[in-house]
Amino acid sequence: MSEDFHLVRVAEKLSLKRVDAADSSAVAVDFSAPALNYRVASAVKQQGLSKAVGIKGSSRPSVLDATAGFGKDAYFLASQGCEVTMVERDPLVFALLNDGLMRGLASPQSAVGDACRRLTLLNRDFVELKSDTLSGLGSVDVVYLDPMFPESKKSARVKKDMFALQELLGAADDGDALWHHACAIACRRVVVKRSKSAPALGNRVPDIQYKGSSSRFDVYLTPKP
Ligand SMILES: C[S@@+](CC[C@H](N)C(=O)[O-])C[C@H]1O[C@@H](n2cnc3c(N)ncnc32)[C@H](O)[C@@H]1O
């Protein structure tokens, strides 16, 4: 699918664009974007994600975002004070994320730079992460999963960047493998983002659910000694 897309520089940002489309359709990772930072500041909008990973009082769990994509959820969690390892397997998406992270680290906005310093990025397939890499990450409290799932119908609410990702990557079929590997790694919980009315991943009943207006977070507790 990726021969239809290429990476171009648009206004100094590495951007993903359909080969036959205008520059205005290109999408990039921009951690300084006002809309993203509004979402970060608007705690109510993101209450579900904060609660799902276990942010409470002064507790800030370490998170491994196994399906990083454009890094928005990871950036939100880092802005709340969590140390987040982002894992992204697709080379084009990884390149966008890496470019966005470099610009975020150099941002004159201190809140953006501070959040980006809590982000680490790996270009790997999460399912293939072995114990040598994992031991270098330290303890992982939470593994967060937001894989690409087939939409039951086209939704007008799918944002431009997510639409581009869907077109580039198609739907994932490794949800089960992601879930099992996540459960083997997470010291406290695995959090799966789902669209509001989608069935639970593998139809496994979650221990806790947090519902938002368009998505929900299914939490699987993973007690370990
Ligand atoms: C829906 S997007 C994630 C969006 C992300 N939560 C955000 O806030 O931008 C899913 C991403 O997961 C990546 N992905 C899917 N399976 C993966 C795996 N096994 N290992 C690493 N990345 C994976 C895909 O390449 C895609 O970029």
Ligand as a Chemical Component Dictionary entry (heavy atoms), coordinates in Angstrom:
data_LIG
# 
_chem_comp.id                   LIG 
_chem_comp.type                 NON-POLYMER 
_chem_comp.pdbx_formal_charge   0 
_chem_comp.three_letter_code    LIG 
# 
loop_
_chem_comp_atom.comp_id 
_chem_comp_atom.atom_id 
_chem_comp_atom.alt_atom_id 
_chem_comp_atom.type_symbol 
_chem_comp_atom.charge 
_chem_comp_atom.model_Cartn_x 
_chem_comp_atom.model_Cartn_y 
_chem_comp_atom.model_Cartn_z 
_chem_comp_atom.pdbx_ordinal 
LIG C1  C1  C 0  -4.316 3.560  15.444 1  
LIG S1  S1  S 1  -2.594 3.867  15.314 2  
LIG C2  C2  C 0  -2.205 4.437  16.946 3  
LIG C3  C3  C 0  -2.577 5.862  17.186 4  
LIG C4  C4  C 0  -1.974 6.413  18.449 5  
LIG N1  N1  N 0  -2.614 5.864  19.626 6  
LIG C5  C5  C 0  -2.009 7.921  18.486 7  
LIG O1  O1  O 0  -2.422 8.486  19.523 8  
LIG O2  O2  O -1 -1.579 8.561  17.498 9  
LIG C6  C6  C 0  -1.890 2.244  15.328 10 
LIG C7  C7  C 0  -0.392 2.208  15.062 11 
LIG O3  O3  O 0  0.104  1.007  15.618 12 
LIG C8  C8  C 0  1.133  0.510  14.800 13 
LIG N2  N2  N 0  1.251  -0.934 15.088 14 
LIG C9  C9  C 0  0.315  -1.890 14.895 15 
LIG N3  N3  N 0  0.775  -3.096 15.301 16 
LIG C10 C10 C 0  2.037  -2.887 15.784 17 
LIG C11 C11 C 0  3.023  -3.736 16.359 18 
LIG N4  N4  N 0  2.828  -5.057 16.474 19 
LIG N5  N5  N 0  4.193  -3.190 16.770 20 
LIG C12 C12 C 0  4.411  -1.852 16.642 21 
LIG N6  N6  N 0  3.511  -0.997 16.067 22 
LIG C13 C13 C 0  2.335  -1.505 15.654 23 
LIG C14 C14 C 0  0.655  0.829  13.387 24 
LIG O4  O4  O 0  1.757  0.851  12.475 25 
LIG C15 C15 C 0  0.001  2.199  13.587 26 
LIG O5  O5  O 0  0.926  3.237  13.340 27 
# 
loop_
_chem_comp_bond.comp_id 
_chem_comp_bond.atom_id_1 
_chem_comp_bond.atom_id_2 
_chem_comp_bond.value_order 
_chem_comp_bond.pdbx_ordinal 
LIG C1  S1  SING 1  
LIG S1  C2  SING 2  
LIG S1  C6  SING 3  
LIG C2  C3  SING 4  
LIG C3  C4  SING 5  
LIG C4  N1  SING 6  
LIG C4  C5  SING 7  
LIG C5  O1  DOUB 8  
LIG C5  O2  SING 9  
LIG C6  C7  SING 10 
LIG C7  O3  SING 11 
LIG C7  C15 SING 12 
LIG O3  C8  SING 13 
LIG C8  N2  SING 14 
LIG C8  C14 SING 15 
LIG N2  C9  SING 16 
LIG N2  C13 SING 17 
LIG C9  N3  DOUB 18 
LIG N3  C10 SING 19 
LIG C10 C11 SING 20 
LIG C10 C13 DOUB 21 
LIG C11 N4  SING 22 
LIG C11 N5  DOUB 23 
LIG N5  C12 SING 24 
LIG C12 N6  DOUB 25 
LIG N6  C13 SING 26 
LIG C14 O4  SING 27 
LIG C14 C15 SING 28 
LIG C15 O5  SING 29 
# 
